[in-house]
Amino acid sequence: MVTIFAHRLLEEDLRNYVSDSCDRLEFRQIKDPRWFFPKIRARLLRCMGEWSRYALEMDKRPIIQKKYMVRDRASHPFAYFANKVGAKILLILRKVPYEVDFIRRFIFFIPLQRNFGDLDCLLVASVDHPQDRRALYRCRTGGIPVVLLVHSWDNLTSHGFFSAPPDRLLVWNEFMKEDAIKFHEFPEEKIDIVGAPFLERYKYYMPLTDRQRLCERLNISEQKKIITYACNADWCIPDEREFLAKLLEEIQQDRFGAVVLVVRLHPTELRCQEYPSYFSVYQDHIFFDYADAGFSAANPESAGSGRAIRDFVELMQYSDVVINFASTISLDAVFFDTPAICPIFNLLLSEDAWNSARAVHVDSDHFVRVIDSGAVSTPENWEELRAAILQSIHSPDTRKVERKRLTSRMFPDVPTSTLIRESIDRVIRQRA
């Protein structure tokens, strides 16, 4: 068995997923011949990725993907119309047998014997990374079994169609299984619910965390309550800086008592690099937590260092409340039974904007499940936000039952490693 990228799984974890019946587990880079025109093919792969996203919206109409297309039409109209044409072509190609699908065979081509000729099975750990899409398509057309692990909860609604249908699809939970059936018409009998693999790392570090160490690392007084704010991408919350400034003003005025604000900086957003100097006037009230590059959603090669994961787990466990607009960190907080707040208002952005907080949270296919669960607070204005923060600090058990219920549905308590291994073994046995 070979996997191209470990994605958010550490290599030693993946090795544990493989049973003794598998001779070896290898991590390989795809070897292309020199005449392969890598720059041209890379552009074609990016185009195919965009066509796939547009095709999913045009065919299945996921709400979140429609918002991305509205953004593209306003910011890059030529690319928008070109991608719509490409999506129509792709929808036709999806109905064409592999043998005569010369366009995708050319774009996704990999020398099969040179790279995968000795494989029993390929494990693909993302649905959208260009190299994973190539490997999935080439192995399926070449008769090599493929197991596809969907690495995040929104991928089935926002990252386009699969480049080819895998032999087995591994998802976290029933929600994602429903998405696979609804948006990808994937056979239910070929879907395995395996839980969220990254939680095995979290669970490993949970007993090793310590609040005193967290306070020492961030230079925070142990007597202070901790409000953690997780930064978002610029396109998602364009008025984030103004939001933080207003929150710091209220903290400085003791609206929430003896508290500090810990800002967990986004690992790839350039504006976050300016925050330490921009908010230096509040240096007694604000502290910064720097995310490891492995926490970036766009980083498929790394899961982050062990220390970085432990630090993150520690922050989630010992924060008194976590504020986040739209990312998986809201789920992380719920998993650690930490009160979470997801504001559904903006300070500067119109509610009708495609990327307003309300649009991102309420008008989405995946995040609406979190909202509907009642596990997180969803203030619609600043007064409600202030009340939600005070409630989280002084009555942290208010939504405890709802958090526990959502955790059980989003992160089923199952032996993830064992289930992944069994899915791989099942595919290998079927081939034999």
N, C-alpha and C positions, 0 to 999 in steps of 0.2 A: 504494500500500500504506500502511496506517495501523496503528500499534500504540498501544494505550491507555496502557500502562505499559512503561517500559524494564526494570523489575524489576532483576535483578542485572547487567544489561548496561548499559554506559555508552552514551550517545547516539551518540558518534562510532563506537563499535564496531558498533552496529546499522546505522548508515549504510553502513558498509563491507560489510555482509552483502547489500546490495541491488545487483543488477547494473545495468549501464547501460540495460538494456531497461526498467527501471522508471522512470517519469517522475519520481517523487518519493517521499520517505519523510517522513511527518508524525507528530508526537506530539500527540494531541488529548485533551481532556477531553470526556466525554459531556455534551451539552447537553440538559437536561431542561426542559420547560415549567414555569412557576411553579405551575400547578395540580396538579403531579405528586405532591404530598404526600410530600416527600423523607424525612421522619422515619419515616413509616409504612412506606414502601417499603424503607427501610434495614433496619428490623426484620424485614420479610418476607424480605429477602435473607439476613439472618443466620440466620433460621429455616430457610430452604431449604438453606443451607450445612450446618447441623447435621443436617437430615433426610438430606442426601446422604451424610454420614459414617456415620450409623446404617444407612442403606440398604445401603451397601457391606458393612458388617459382617454384617448380617442375610442378605444374598444370597451373599456370597463368602467370608466368615469370615476376613479377614486377622487375624493374631494381635495385632498392635499396636493395631488399632482396638478389639478386644475389651477391652483393658486400659483404654483411655480411657472406654469405656462402664461398666466396673466403677467407675472413679473417679467418673463422673457420677452413678451410682446412689447412691453413698455420700454425695456432697457436695450434690447437687441432685436429689433423688428426683422432685420434681414435673416438672422440666424433662426428666429422663430418660424418664419415661413419656410425656410429651407428644411428645418427639422420636421415640420408638418408633412412636407412632401416625402422626406425620408421615412417618416413613420408609416405613411400609406404604402410605400414600397415594402417595408418590413412586414406589415400585416399581410401582404400578398405572399411574401416569401415564407411566412410561418405555415402556410397551407401547402407549400411545395415540398415534395419528397427531398430528403437530403441529397440524393444522387444527382439531382438537377439544380440544386440551389448553389449556383456557381458564385454568386456574390458573397454570401456568408462563408462559403468554403474558402474563398480567397482571403477575406478579411481575418477570419479566425484560424487560418492555416498554421499548423505546427508540424514539423517533421515527426511523425508518430513513432516510428521505430527508434529513432535517436533519443527521444525524450521519455516515451511511455511504453515502449515495446515489451518491457519485462514486468508490467504491473498486474497485480491481482485486482486492485481497486484504487480509485482516485478519490480523496477527500477534498472537497472544495469548501473553503471556509468563508466565502462571501458571495453575494448574488450580483455584485456590480463592479468589482475590481476588474479592469480590462484583462489582466492575465488569467484571472480565474474564469472569466467568461470565455476566453479562448480555449483554456484547458477543458472546460465543461463541454463545449461544443465539439472540439476535436476528438475527445475520448468517446463521447456518445456516438459520433458518426463512425468512429473506428472500432466500435464494439467493446470498449473497455468500460466496465461498470463504474458509476460515479455516485457518490453520496454527497449531497449538498446540505451544508449547515448554514441556516439563516442566522446571521450574527447579531441582528438587532431587531427590535420590535416593530419598527416602522418600515423596514425594507420591502416588505411585500406589497405595500401600498404606494411607495414613493420612488422605488429604484428601478422600475421598468420590468419587462418580461425577462424570464430566464433565457439565456442564449440557446439552451436546449433543455428538454425535460430530464432531470436526473433519475437514477434508478430508485433512490429513496430521498425524501426530503425531511430534514430534521428541524423542528421548531421548538420554541420555548413552551408554548401553552395552547389551550383551546382557542384563544383569540386569534393567534397566528395561524392555526390550522384552518379556522373559518376564512381568514384572508386568502390563504393559499387556494382554497376551493373556490371562493367567490371571484377573486381577481385573476387567478392563473388556471382555473379549471383543472387543478391537479387532483389526481385520483386519491380519494380519502384513504384507501387501503395501502397507499405507498407513503403515507405521512406518519412520522414517529414523533411523539411529544417527549422531549428529553430534558426539559428544564433549561435554565440559563447557565451556560458553562462558566461564565465569569464569576458566578456566585460561589463556586468551589474555592476560588482564591479568597474571596471575601470571608467565607466561613473559616478558612484556615487562619486568617489573621485576627479574627474577632477576639479570641481569647488572649491575644498578645498585645492588645491596645491598652493605653493608659491615659487618663485625662490630664494628669500632671505633666506627662511628656508632651502632650499636645499643647498645653499652655506654655511650656518652656520653649518649644519649637517656634511658636508664633509670638512669644514674648507677651503673653496675655496673663493678667492677674487671675488666679484661680477663683476669686470671689465674684468675678464678672460672669454674667450670662452671655452666651454666644449666639449671635444672629449671623448665619452664614448666607451669603448671596453668591450664587453660581452664575458667572458671566455667560452671555450668549453670543452667537454670531451677530455681526453687524447688521446683516440683512434682516435678521429675525427681530431684534429689538433695537432699532436705530436711536431711540432716545434713552438708552441705558445710562449714559453718563448723567443726564439730568435726573433720572430716577434715583441713582445713588447719591447725588448731591442733596436731594431733598430728604432722603432717608437719614443721611449723616447730620443734617440740620436738626432733625427731630431727636436723634440720639444725643447730640450735643446739648439739646435743651432738656435732657432727662425725661423725655416723654415715655420711655420704656424702662426707666430705672437704671440700675447699674449694669449696663450691657456694653458689648463691643461688637463691631461689625467685621467679620472675616470675609473678605472678597476672594473667592477662588477664581483666579484668572483663567480665561479660555486659552488652551495651549497653542492655538494658531491665529487668533485675532490680533492684528497689529495695534488696534486701539487700546487693547489691554496693557500694552507695554507703556502707555502714557499715564495710566491710572496712578501708579505710585507717586509720580511727581505732581500730577494734576490735583490729587486729593491730599497733598502733604500738609495743608493747613489743618486737616483733621487727624493729624498723626497720632493723637492720644486716643482716638476712637476707632480707627480703621487699621486692619492688619491684612496682609496679603498671603494667600496660599497659592503656590505655583504648581500648576498641573504638569505632570510628566507628559512628554510628547506622545507616549503610548496611549493616553486617554483621548487623543484626537479621533473623531469618528472617521476621518479620512486616512488614518494610518493603518494599513493592513498588515504591516510587517512586525509590529511590536505590541506587547500587552502591557508595557510599562515595567519598571523595575519592581522588585519585591518591596523595597522600602517605600516607593511611591504609592504602591497599592495599600500598604499598611497605613501610611499617613492619611490616605483618602478615607479608608475605613474608620480610622480614629476620628477624623473630622466629622463624618456622618454620624457616628455613634454619640459623640459628646457635644454636638451642636444642640442648642435648645430649640432652634427653629431653622429651617432651610427655606430660602426664598429663591424661586427659579421660575422663569417664564415658560420655557418649552424645551426641555431636554430630558434625557434618561435620568439625570440626577434627581428629579422629582420621584422617580421610582426607587432610586437608591435610598433616599430618605425614608420612604414608606417601608422599604424592606428592613431598615434598621429601627423602625418604630419611632422615628423622629418626626415631629410635626412639620408638615410641608405646606407652603403657601405658593399658589400659582396665580399671580394677578392677571385679570383679564381686562385690563385697561392700560392706556398709554397716557403720558403727560403731553406729548407733542403730536402724536400721530392720530389721524382720523380713524374712527372706529370702522369706517368703510374701506380702509386701505387693505390690500391683499395680505400684508404681513402685520396687521394689527394684532395685539395680544389676544383679543377676542377671536379673531379669525384663526390664529394659530392653534388656540386651545379648543374652542367650542366647535368650529367648523373644520373638523379633521376626522379622518377615519380611525385613527389609533388613539390620539390623546383624549378624545371625548369619552373613552371608556374610563379613564382616570377621573375625569370631571364627574361623570355619572356615578362613580363608586362612592363619592362623598368622603374619600380618604384624605383629600387635600382641601385646604381652604381656597376659595376662588373670589377674592374681593373684587368688586366692580368699580371702586373709587378709593381715594386716599383714606377717607375716614374708615371704610371697611377694612383696608389694609392695616391701619393702626390698631383697630380692634382685634384683628386676627393675630397680629404679633403679640399683643398683650395676653390674649387667650392662650396662645401656644406656650408662652413663658410661664404663666401662672396656673394653667390647667392643661398640662400636656396630654392628659389621657382623654381629652374630649372626643377625639376621632380614633381612638385606639382600636375599637371594634372594626371600624371601616378599614383602617390600615391593615389589620390582620386579614380581613376578608379579601382585600385586593391583592395582598402578598400571596395568599394561597392560590388565587386565580392566575396572577401574572407570573409567579415563580413557584410552580408546583414543587413540593418537597419530594423529589425523586432522585434516585442514584444516577446522576447525569453521566458520569464517566462510564458506568456499566451499560447504560442504555445506548450511548454512542457506540461503544464497542460492539454491542449486540447487533446494532443496525449494520455496521460494517461487516461483521461476520456473516450476517444473513445474506448480504449481497454477494460476498465471496463464495459462499456455499451454493447459491443459486447459479452462479457462473460455472462452478464445477459440475 
